[in-house]
Structures are given as C-alpha cells and as structure tokens.
Amino acid sequence: MPRASHQDLRRAFRQLLASPVCYHTASVFDPMSARIAADLGFEVGILGGSVASLQVLAAPDFALITLSEFAEQATRIGRVAQLPVIADADHGYGNALNVMRTVTELERAGIAALTIEDTLLPAQFGRKSTDLISIAEGVGKIRAALEARVDPELSIIARTNAALIPTEEVIARVVAYQNAGADALCMVGVRDFAHLEQIAAHTRVPLMLVTYGNPQLHDDARLAELGVRIAVDGHGAYFAAIKATYDCLREQRGITCSTSDLSATELTHTYTQPDDYIVWAREYMDVNE
C-alpha cells in the first residue's frame, strides 16, 4: 500500500475539520505508537508537549524541552506516520519570531497541524503556568505562524484556556484569533455544554477541545453540532506505557511487595523528580529572597 505524503496527511486533517463529525485523538509519542494508532483506525494523533517532555527528558511539564528536541521527536514520528498528527507546540517556544521558527521546524518534521497557545511560558517564579499573554500578543503569534508556513495545507490552531478567565474574555480571545486567520480554535478547560454553547455562538471556524475525559462533555453528536471536530481526551496510552514498563521490570527483578506498586501518576511524579526543579527555581528564580 503506498505511503501517504506529508501533504496528503495535511489534506486529510483539513477534511476532518471540514466534516460534520467529532474525532478523538490518539496520543502518539514515538514512531511505534504512531504506527499502532494508524493501524487501529484512528483518524488523527497528537504529540503532547507534556508527553514529549516526559519521553525525551524524563522531566516535568515546566517548559523545559527546547524546540529542537521537540522537533526531533516530531520528525521521528513524521517519518512513519500514516495518520495526521497534531503537534502541541505550547507557546511557540518564545515570542512571535520564535513562533515563526517553530512553524518552520515542525512543518519540515511532517506534522499536519500545530497548536500555539496564549499561555505565558516559562512561568514566573511562584506562579502557575496558566497566566495568559495579552490578546494583541496572541494575535501577533498567530499572524506570525501563518506567515511562516510554506505549505498552505498545514493547519495553524490557536489555543487558549477557558477555565482561567471570564467567558467574555474567552470569547474575545477566540474571536480575535479567528479574525487573525487561525484555521481552528483549541480550548482547554471548557466546563460543560452550557459553557461551550456560549463560546461557540461566536465562532465560525472548527473547534478543538482538550477535555481530559470531562464527563460533562461526553456526547460526540452534541460536540459536533457545536462545531467541535477534534477532542483530546488526554494521553492515557503514554501513561499506560510507563506503567507497563515499571510492572514488567518489577516482575523481572522479583519485586512483588505491594508497597512498591506505584500508579502511573505516582511513577511520573517519582521519576521526573519535580521537587528538584522546585528547589532550583526557589534558589535561582526567586528575586524576592
């Protein structure tokens, strides 16, 4: 069977956006997972920024992974992927000019679409990584991304966090980003269908939701009616892989004590060593000390 080209996969993704259906992403984090997802019939995959940080660095999601490291992993996936893959490009690894470089590198890697979010990253000391940049700066990043792409089939998706700000500001942001030319809008933190309806009433481009399995949004037909074409339920496949590795190696070593049987969440916390980063942040970033 002939392999689909990168442009073929980008066209396939645009067909998903143009369809009347809501599709769920497969979490793909390496070439093998991308092949498995395609073989199982998934229409679209996603390379998460947090997952890439875990896979490449064994580091927590503190905006530590660099563009080159992320693009290298995307390239490995792009070599074999036979389904469209969305790259979670975080904040574009800097300002609008950095966003342009991000688009160039990820387009070359073969991804079908990428999200650029309006989160202020890296987070300042003592603050969560959920502060947002201004709407004007967010618009500049989307315009820069569109300018940088060479293949017009590559989809640029603007992302914002609907849980952090009043609904009126969410609407202002998504309207500004779609007016800037974003091919789709991605939101994380939508609470329920009533919340989604308020926002979707002001959008005219396809929507992508990061739901993390929110039970208040478990109705694909209704999601599709409101313009949602892509739903991201999380990255369960990656965390299942961590857990399976741990369990296999425990068995190999003959460790059967129940106190050593950690969950995927506990494993992630244990082996990414986030407490070390917190100490370093306090030591080197706390300007008030």
FIMI-800697 format. One line per field, with one value per residue (C-alpha): residue number from 1; residue in three letters; chain; y, x, z. Coordinates in pm, 1 decimal. Example, Ala and Ser with C-alpha at 12.3 -4.5 7.8 and 13.67 -1.06 7.14 Angstrom:
BEGIN
num <- (1	2)
residuo <- (ALA	SER)
cadena <- (A	A)
v <- (-450.0	-106.0)
u <- (1230.0	1367.0)
w <- (780.0	714.0)
# end
This chain:
BEGIN
num <- (1	2	3	4	5	6	7	8	9	10	11	12	13	14	15	16	17	18	19	20	21	22	23	24	25	26	27	28	29	30	31	32	33	34	35	36	37	38	39	40	41	42	43	44	45	46	47	48	49	50	51	52	53	54	55	56	57	58	59	60	61	62	63	64	65	66	67	68	69	70	71	72	73	74	75	76	77	78	79	80	81	82	83	84	85	86	87	88	89	90	91	92	93	94	95	96	97	98	99	100	101	102	103	104	105	106	107	108	109	110	111	112	113	114	115	116	117	118	119	120	121	122	123	124	125	126	127	128	129	130	131	132	133	134	135	136	137	138	139	140	141	142	143	144	145	146	147	148	149	150	151	152	153	154	155	156	157	158	159	160	161	162	163	164	165	166	167	168	169	170	171	172	173	174	175	176	177	178	179	180	181	182	183	184	185	186	187	188	189	190	191	192	193	194	195	196	197	198	199	200	201	202	203	204	205	206	207	208	209	210	211	212	213	214	215	216	217	218	219	220	221	222	223	224	225	226	227	228	229	230	231	232	233	234	235	236	237	238	239	240	241	242	243	244	245	246	247	248	249	250	251	252	253	254	255	256	257	258	259	260	261	262	263	264	265	266	267	268	269	270	271	272	273	274	275	276	277	278	279	280	281	282	283	284	285	286	287	288	289)
residuo <- (MET	PRO	ARG	ALA	SER	HIS	GLN	ASP	LEU	ARG	ARG	ALA	PHE	ARG	GLN	LEU	LEU	ALA	SER	PRO	VAL	CYS	TYR	HIS	THR	ALA	SER	VAL	PHE	ASP	PRO	MET	SER	ALA	ARG	ILE	ALA	ALA	ASP	LEU	GLY	PHE	GLU	VAL	GLY	ILE	LEU	GLY	GLY	SER	VAL	ALA	SER	LEU	GLN	VAL	LEU	ALA	ALA	PRO	ASP	PHE	ALA	LEU	ILE	THR	LEU	SER	GLU	PHE	ALA	GLU	GLN	ALA	THR	ARG	ILE	GLY	ARG	VAL	ALA	GLN	LEU	PRO	VAL	ILE	ALA	ASP	ALA	ASP	HIS	GLY	TYR	GLY	ASN	ALA	LEU	ASN	VAL	MET	ARG	THR	VAL	THR	GLU	LEU	GLU	ARG	ALA	GLY	ILE	ALA	ALA	LEU	THR	ILE	GLU	ASP	THR	LEU	LEU	PRO	ALA	GLN	PHE	GLY	ARG	LYS	SER	THR	ASP	LEU	ILE	SER	ILE	ALA	GLU	GLY	VAL	GLY	LYS	ILE	ARG	ALA	ALA	LEU	GLU	ALA	ARG	VAL	ASP	PRO	GLU	LEU	SER	ILE	ILE	ALA	ARG	THR	ASN	ALA	ALA	LEU	ILE	PRO	THR	GLU	GLU	VAL	ILE	ALA	ARG	VAL	VAL	ALA	TYR	GLN	ASN	ALA	GLY	ALA	ASP	ALA	LEU	CYS	MET	VAL	GLY	VAL	ARG	ASP	PHE	ALA	HIS	LEU	GLU	GLN	ILE	ALA	ALA	HIS	THR	ARG	VAL	PRO	LEU	MET	LEU	VAL	THR	TYR	GLY	ASN	PRO	GLN	LEU	HIS	ASP	ASP	ALA	ARG	LEU	ALA	GLU	LEU	GLY	VAL	ARG	ILE	ALA	VAL	ASP	GLY	HIS	GLY	ALA	TYR	PHE	ALA	ALA	ILE	LYS	ALA	THR	TYR	ASP	CYS	LEU	ARG	GLU	GLN	ARG	GLY	ILE	THR	CYS	SER	THR	SER	ASP	LEU	SER	ALA	THR	GLU	LEU	THR	HIS	THR	TYR	THR	GLN	PRO	ASP	ASP	TYR	ILE	VAL	TRP	ALA	ARG	GLU	TYR	MET	ASP	VAL	ASN	GLU)
cadena <- (A	A	A	A	A	A	A	A	A	A	A	A	A	A	A	A	A	A	A	A	A	A	A	A	A	A	A	A	A	A	A	A	A	A	A	A	A	A	A	A	A	A	A	A	A	A	A	A	A	A	A	A	A	A	A	A	A	A	A	A	A	A	A	A	A	A	A	A	A	A	A	A	A	A	A	A	A	A	A	A	A	A	A	A	A	A	A	A	A	A	A	A	A	A	A	A	A	A	A	A	A	A	A	A	A	A	A	A	A	A	A	A	A	A	A	A	A	A	A	A	A	A	A	A	A	A	A	A	A	A	A	A	A	A	A	A	A	A	A	A	A	A	A	A	A	A	A	A	A	A	A	A	A	A	A	A	A	A	A	A	A	A	A	A	A	A	A	A	A	A	A	A	A	A	A	A	A	A	A	A	A	A	A	A	A	A	A	A	A	A	A	A	A	A	A	A	A	A	A	A	A	A	A	A	A	A	A	A	A	A	A	A	A	A	A	A	A	A	A	A	A	A	A	A	A	A	A	A	A	A	A	A	A	A	A	A	A	A	A	A	A	A	A	A	A	A	A	A	A	A	A	A	A	A	A	A	A	A	A	A	A	A	A	A	A	A	A	A	A	A	A	A	A	A	A	A	A	A	A	A	A	A	A	A	A	A	A	A	A)
v <- (0.0	338.7	570.5	896.1	1204.5	1479.9	1695.1	1407.5	1384.3	1760.6	1745.8	1456.2	1666.1	1954.5	1709.7	1617.2	1984.9	2025.4	1720.0	1722.1	1474.5	1499.0	1285.2	1172.9	1187.4	907.1	1006.4	938.1	985.9	784.6	612.2	283.7	448.2	641.6	319.7	146.5	435.5	435.1	56.5	71.7	315.7	643.6	937.5	1174.2	1167.4	1426.3	1474.1	1646.9	1893.7	1743.2	1393.1	1497.2	1641.0	1310.7	1097.4	1299.0	1440.1	1246.5	1597.9	1751.0	1982.3	2300.4	2426.2	2267.3	2095.2	2300.5	2349.7	2142.2	1849.9	1868.2	1896.9	1595.9	1382.6	1513.5	1425.5	1067.1	1035.4	1213.7	963.3	679.6	836.6	734.1	944.4	1323.0	1429.2	1749.9	1894.3	2065.6	2342.9	2511.1	2887.8	2852.0	2846.0	3221.3	3535.5	3578.0	3539.7	3216.1	3101.6	3150.1	2926.9	2671.3	2655.0	2614.6	2327.3	2141.7	2178.0	2022.4	1744.3	1641.9	1726.3	1806.6	2076.9	2258.5	2446.0	2775.7	2879.1	3216.3	3096.5	3296.2	3048.2	2973.5	3052.7	3317.2	3204.0	3146.6	3146.4	2861.6	2808.4	2934.1	3312.4	3440.0	3689.5	3981.5	3927.9	4153.1	3940.6	3624.9	3766.3	3852.8	3494.2	3354.9	3602.5	3515.0	3142.0	3192.4	3398.2	3130.3	2828.7	2725.6	2451.4	2614.7	2277.0	2294.5	2390.3	2657.9	2618.3	2895.0	2769.5	2938.1	2830.7	2873.3	2779.8	3071.0	3379.6	3503.8	3369.8	3717.3	3725.9	3372.6	3487.6	3799.2	3586.3	3322.8	3586.2	3777.7	3462.9	3351.4	3704.5	3677.9	3375.9	3071.1	2757.7	2626.9	2717.9	2496.0	2537.1	2365.3	2396.4	2418.6	2317.8	2179.5	2218.5	2539.8	2693.3	2561.0	2694.4	3046.0	3041.7	2851.8	3103.6	3347.0	3114.2	3033.4	2806.2	2444.8	2382.9	2150.6	2071.8	1934.4	1761.3	1526.5	1296.7	1554.0	1360.2	1683.8	1677.9	1311.4	1348.8	1339.4	1425.3	1737.8	1834.5	1803.3	2018.1	2292.1	2280.6	2060.0	1848.4	1731.8	1612.7	1537.2	1305.4	1303.6	1087.9	762.0	549.9	709.6	669.2	310.5	252.4	392.4	168.9	-139.2	-77.5	-38.8	-351.5	-559.4	-455.8	-510.6	-862.2	-924.3	-824.8	-1031.9	-728.5	-818.9	-614.7	-417.5	-106.4	-74.6	-95.1	265.6	408.6	583.9	921.4	823.7	693.0	1016.3	1220.7	990.7	967.2	1323.2	1449.2	1771.1	1856.3	1915.4	2169.4	2344.3	2378.1	2510.4	2756.1	2889.6	2914.7	3082.6	3248.9	3393.0	3753.0	3845.6	3645.7)
u <- (0.0	152.7	255.5	68.4	285.1	301.0	81.7	-166.6	-191.7	-238.6	-520.0	-672.6	-665.8	-836.7	-1104.0	-1160.3	-1200.9	-1449.2	-1656.5	-1966.6	-1809.4	-1611.9	-1295.9	-1092.0	-712.0	-470.1	-175.2	133.0	474.0	714.1	715.9	576.7	276.8	203.7	200.8	-20.8	-269.0	-298.5	-334.5	-615.1	-805.5	-754.3	-818.3	-577.7	-296.6	-145.5	207.0	157.6	412.5	399.4	435.9	733.2	898.7	846.7	955.1	1262.1	1382.5	1204.0	1129.4	807.0	595.6	777.2	853.5	1199.0	1201.6	1353.2	1217.0	1498.6	1426.6	1053.1	1106.6	1341.0	1073.6	813.4	1046.7	1084.8	708.5	666.1	893.0	646.0	309.2	21.8	-234.2	-236.5	-51.9	-118.1	183.4	117.0	370.1	296.7	362.4	575.3	892.7	909.3	778.3	624.9	962.1	1023.5	678.5	787.8	1089.7	865.6	634.3	929.0	1077.9	752.0	635.2	963.9	908.9	590.9	319.5	-28.6	-127.9	7.9	-139.2	0.7	-130.1	-152.2	-3.4	280.7	568.0	802.2	607.4	742.8	855.1	571.5	305.9	132.6	198.3	-151.1	-103.5	-201.9	-32.4	-230.4	-474.9	-263.5	46.2	-155.5	-281.9	73.6	181.7	-97.3	-23.3	345.9	267.0	59.2	335.1	597.3	421.5	513.3	257.3	-87.8	-234.9	-60.5	-324.2	-247.9	-464.1	-489.5	-528.5	-649.7	-751.9	-1124.5	-1101.3	-887.0	-1075.1	-1433.7	-1631.7	-1645.4	-1266.9	-1254.5	-1489.8	-1280.9	-969.9	-1111.5	-1279.7	-951.8	-760.4	-1008.7	-1007.1	-626.9	-669.5	-638.3	-760.4	-916.8	-952.6	-842.7	-971.0	-880.7	-1094.7	-1441.8	-1666.6	-1979.1	-2210.1	-2364.0	-2015.0	-1927.8	-2250.5	-2176.1	-1836.9	-1929.4	-2202.7	-1923.2	-1700.1	-1705.5	-1400.1	-1370.0	-1311.6	-1075.1	-1132.8	-886.8	-1138.8	-921.6	-1224.6	-1458.4	-1785.9	-1981.1	-1871.9	-1933.2	-2166.8	-1994.0	-2307.7	-2365.8	-1999.6	-2016.2	-2330.3	-2143.2	-1853.0	-1610.7	-1412.5	-1123.9	-1143.9	-832.9	-916.2	-563.2	-256.0	-359.3	-160.5	166.4	99.7	-9.5	328.3	509.0	308.4	363.4	740.2	750.1	544.4	749.3	1080.1	944.9	844.0	1182.4	1353.5	1112.6	972.1	621.4	579.4	257.2	416.3	632.1	336.7	305.6	32.2	114.7	64.7	294.3	553.4	552.2	599.6	872.1	1084.2	1056.6	1187.3	979.9	1087.6	1441.1	1314.9	1109.7	1419.0	1625.1	1350.8	1343.7	1722.5	1773.6	1442.6	1302.8	1415.7	1246.4	1491.1)
w <- (0.0	-99.0	182.7	227.7	186.8	447.4	223.6	185.3	564.8	596.3	342.2	535.3	852.0	677.1	562.7	927.4	1013.3	727.1	822.7	1047.9	1293.0	1620.0	1615.9	1916.6	1906.6	1975.7	2193.8	1981.7	2136.7	1919.6	1578.8	1712.8	1880.6	1559.8	1358.0	1614.0	1615.2	1236.2	1222.8	1479.3	1264.6	1449.6	1221.5	1396.6	1653.0	1883.3	2016.8	2350.8	2480.4	2828.7	2686.3	2474.9	2785.9	2966.8	2672.9	2573.4	2907.0	3181.3	3303.6	3436.7	3223.9	3326.6	2972.6	2987.4	2648.5	2366.7	2016.9	1865.6	2100.0	2032.1	1656.8	1660.4	1823.8	1579.3	1292.7	1416.0	1422.6	1090.4	914.0	966.8	1049.2	828.1	1010.9	1053.5	1368.7	1560.8	1741.6	2073.1	2020.9	2355.5	2333.1	2019.9	2232.4	2273.7	2107.6	1762.9	1590.5	1780.7	1667.7	1307.7	1367.3	1539.4	1238.8	1001.7	1200.1	1263.8	904.5	797.0	1051.8	870.4	1118.9	984.4	1231.2	1533.0	1824.7	1950.1	2291.9	2460.7	2789.5	2941.8	2942.2	3107.6	3421.6	3655.0	3997.3	4238.7	3967.2	3790.4	3421.9	3344.5	3314.3	2971.5	2743.5	2603.9	2320.9	2099.3	2158.4	2096.3	1767.7	1669.4	1728.1	1509.3	1230.0	1253.3	1234.8	921.2	762.9	836.1	691.2	338.5	277.5	290.7	389.2	728.7	986.5	1245.0	1555.3	1816.5	2173.1	2492.0	2841.4	2900.1	3267.9	3380.1	3266.9	3241.1	2947.6	2794.0	2772.3	2630.2	2356.2	2292.3	2256.4	2023.0	1806.1	1778.4	1686.2	1423.0	1277.1	1262.0	1033.3	1258.8	1082.8	1404.6	1772.2	2059.3	2413.3	2736.6	3047.4	2895.0	3184.8	3021.0	2722.9	2851.8	2870.3	2524.6	2372.9	2498.1	2328.5	2012.2	1932.3	1839.4	1636.2	1267.1	1240.7	1361.5	1731.1	1914.4	2282.4	2535.6	2761.3	2970.3	2969.7	3128.8	3177.2	3124.7	2759.9	2675.8	2377.7	2041.8	1846.5	2052.3	2034.2	1656.5	1641.3	1824.1	1577.9	1768.4	1523.0	1743.6	2105.3	2309.8	2598.7	2739.0	2697.9	2858.8	2613.3	2718.8	3088.9	3031.9	2863.9	3169.7	3399.9	3182.7	3176.2	3552.8	3614.5	3369.9	3526.9	3879.5	3783.1	3622.5	3947.5	4152.0	4334.8	4438.1	4757.9	4720.3	4873.2	4561.2	4323.2	4206.2	3984.9	3657.3	3828.2	4114.4	3871.2	3675.3	3991.3	4122.3	3811.6	3679.5	4013.8	4018.7	4373.8	4246.6	3993.9	4260.3	4479.5	4188.2	4095.7	4450.7	4455.2	4119.9	4025.2	4348.3	4313.7	4641.8	4854.5)
# end
